[in-house]
Amino acid sequence: MPKSMTGFAKIEKEFPEGKISSEARSLNSRYLEMNIRLPRADYGSEQKLRELIKRHIKRGKVDITIKWEKTVDEMTVPRVNESIVRQYAAMVKNLKEHYGVKGDLTIDNVFSLKDVFVYEENNSLSEEILTETSTNLFVLLNEERAREGEYIRDDLNGRVETIVVNLSEIEKGWPAVIKAHEEKLRGKIAEVTQSIAVDETRILQEIAIFMERLDISEEIVRLAGHLDNFRATLSSTEPIGRKLDFVIQEMVRETNTIGSKSNDLYINERVIRIKVEIEKMREQVQNVE
């Protein structure tokens, strides 16, 4: 089943440590492109997220935005500024040794001293929370892309059926067209040769060679085969966008050959209809993963 490359998903979830908001948007692209915005610069987390994306998405441009809000009581974590404490202790020792100052540095004194404690923000997002949320996000994104893919599949199948109908009409009408071509050619030959002696066998050979150049039976068979291949590919569970694109190129080639060989209004009208459907299919396939 085809999967669209376009989609959107959003997840918001609260944990004891805080609240996470994550969004994923995907658009068409020939390859897999990733643009990731995390709450803090963390190369390790970004790399793991990229690997996770590759497991869920094979093709398309993917924009990921993740926001992380810590709970109030965990926003800041106090830490002893050991360098400052050592300086205060050295000052106390110096005062006692050189100036005869008496007394000891107590815990009460320490708490009253300036810059003994520093407060650091702890906004880091744990790998466990990031992996859990991102996995669910990509599952939702792929569900959205799969739903869009169903519409694409139905549209493509409908256009394939339209082509099949027109190709069937070409196949049924071609014998009459080729016969009309042959009769017209025989008439022209008769006009040219009526006053001169000619080799009848040679004329028949030339007619056969000319009519063989107009024969489109092989092209009809090949185009029908490409249509069968296209329908079978639509049922695959693997990424199929590029393969469908290649099959369409072959369909275009066979259709153009039929049109160039036939030189008949009845055939060319149906060739044009087929080309219109193929072009619409090509546009749809550009959105398939």
N, C-alpha and C positions, 0 to 999 in steps of 0.2 A: 504494500500500500504506500503510495507517495506521501511524503511529509513536507508540508510547506516550510520555507525558510523564514517566513515572517510570523511573529508571535510576540506576546507580552505576558508576563507573569509577575505577581507581587506577593510577598509574604511578610507579615509582621508577627513577631512572637516574643513573649516575655519569658525571661529566665530569672532565677534568683539573683544573678549577677547584673542583669540589666535587660534592655529591650533592643531587639534587632529588627531593622527594616531593610528588606532586600528586593531589588527589582531586576528583571532581565528583559531586554528587548532584542529581537533578532530581525535582521533584514537580509535581502538577497546579496550574495557574493559568490564569486567563482570558487573561492577557497574559504577556509575557516579563519576568521579574523576576530580577535578578542580585545575588548577595551574594558579594563577593570578599575573600579574606583573603590578603594577600601578606606576605612576610617583612619588608618595610620599606615605609614610606610613600613611594610613588613614583607620583605622579599620572599621569605619562606612561605608565608601564608598565600601570597599571590601565586607562587609556583604551584602549590597544591591545588589552588582554585583552578588554575589553567589546566592541570591534569584532569581535574574533575569535569571540566567543561568538555574536554576532548572525548571523555567516555560517554557523554550524553548527546553531544552535538557534533556532527561530522562536517557540516558545510553551512556557511552563512556568516554574516557579521553580527557579533553578539556584544551587546553593551551591558555590563553588570555594575550596579551601584549598591553598595552595602553601607548602612549607617548603624552605629552602635552607641547606645545611651546607657551609661552605667547608672546603677541605683545611687541615690544621694549618699548613703552611708558608706559606699565603697568608692566614691569619686576621688578621695584623696587619702593617701596613706602616709602617716608620719614616720620619719626616719631620723635617727641620731646623726648629727653632723660631727663625726668623730674627729675630724681635723680641728674644728673649733673647740671641742671639749679638751683636746690635748693642749691646745694653746692656753686655755683658761687654767688648766692644771699646772702648766709650766710657769704661768704668771704667779699663781699662788705660791709655788715652791720658791720662786725667785724673791717674792716679798718676804717670806718667812726667813730665808737664809741671809739676805742682805739688809733687810730693814727691820728685822725683829718683830714683824707682824705675827700675831698669834691667832690661832683658830684653824678649823678644818673646812674643806669644801664638802658640803653635804648635798644630799639629793634636792633639798629645798632650794639651796643656792643655785644648783644646776638648772632647775625649772624656771628660775627667775632671770637667768642670763640670756642675753640676746643671741639669736641665730643658732642656739643649741639644737633645735629641731627644725628640720626642713620638711615640706609637704610636697609630695610628687603625685601628679595625676596618674591614675592607673586605668587608662582607657583601652588597654589591650584586649583584643577579642580572642577568646580561646579557640584553638584549632577544632576542638570537639563541636562547639556551637557553630562555627563557620561551616564545617563539613555537613553537619546535620541539616542546617537551614538551606545551604546551597543545593544539596541533593534534592530536597523537597521542591526547591525553586525550579530546578531543571526538569524535574518530573512534571510539574505543572506547565512549564513552558512547552515541553514536548507534547503534552496532551492538547494544548491549544494549537500547536503546529499540526498535529495529527487530524484534528477536527477540520482545519482549513484544507489539509491534504485530501480529505474525503470529498470536499466540494470540487477540488481540482480533478480528482480521479473521475468523478461522475461527468464533469464537463469534457474531459479528454475522451472518455469512452463514448460519449454522445457524438463527438466529432469524428471519431474513428468509424462509428456506424454510418454516419453521413458519407464518409469517403467510400466505405464498402458498397453502399447503394450506388453511388456514381460510378465506381469502378465496375460493378456488375453490369450497369447499363452500357458502359463502354465495351465490355467483353461481349455482350449480346449484340450490340450494334455494329461491332467491327467487321464481321463477315460481309454484311451488306455494303459497308463503306469500301472495303477492299475490292469487292466485286464491281462496284461503280467505278473505282479507279481503273480497274483492268479493262472494263468495257470502253471507258473514255480513251485509254491509251491505245487500245486496238483500233478504235475509230480514227485516231490521228495517224496511226501507222498506215491504215488502209488508204487514207487520203494521199499520203506521201508516196506510197508504193504502187498505186493503181496503174500508173503509166509505165512502170518498169518491172523487170523480172527480179524477184527476190527469193532468197532461200527461206521457206516457211519455218523450217526447223530452227534456223538462226533467229528468226523473229520471236519464236516461242521462248527460246533461251533468254533473249534480251528482256522479254516481258517478265519472265520468272525472276531474273536478277533484280529488275526494277521493283517488282512487287515485294521481294524479300527485304529490300531496303525500307519499305513502308511497314513491314510486319511489326506489330507491337505486342505480340502474344507473350514474348519473354519478359518484357517490361511489366505487363499486367501480372504475370505470375510472381515476379520479384516484389512488386509493390504489395501484392496480397500477402506475401511472406513477411515483409516488413511490418505490415499492420498486425499480423498475428504475433510477431515478436514484441511489438509495442504493447499489445494487450497483456501478454504474458508478463512483461516487465512490470506493468502496473500492479501486479499481484505480489511482487517481491517485498520482503521485509527489510531488505538492505537499501542503503541510499541509492537512488536510481536516476537522479537528475541528469547526470552527465551521459549515461547510457541512452536515456530517452532523447537527449539532444543529438547524439550520433545517429540514432535510428531515424530521426526526423530528417537529418541531412541526406540519408539514403533515399528516403521517401521523396524528397524534393528532386533528387537526381532522376529517379525513375519517372516521376510525373512530368518533368521537363522534356525528357526523351519522348514520352508518349505524345506530348503536344507538338513537338517539332517534327515527328514522323508522320502524324496522322494527316495533317493538311485538310481537315474536314470540320465543318461548322458544328455538326452534332457532337463529335468527339471533343472538340476544343471547348465547347460550352461546359462540358462536364469536367474537363481538365481544369478550367478556371475555378469551378466550384471546389474541386479538390485542393487547389492551391490556396484558396481562401481559408479552408478549414485547417490546412497544414500550418499556415502562418499564425492562425489563432492558437493552435497547439504549441507552436514554438514559443509564443509569448507566455503561455501558461507554464511550460516546462522550465522557463527561466526562474520560476519561483519554487521549484521542487528541489529538495535536498539531494 
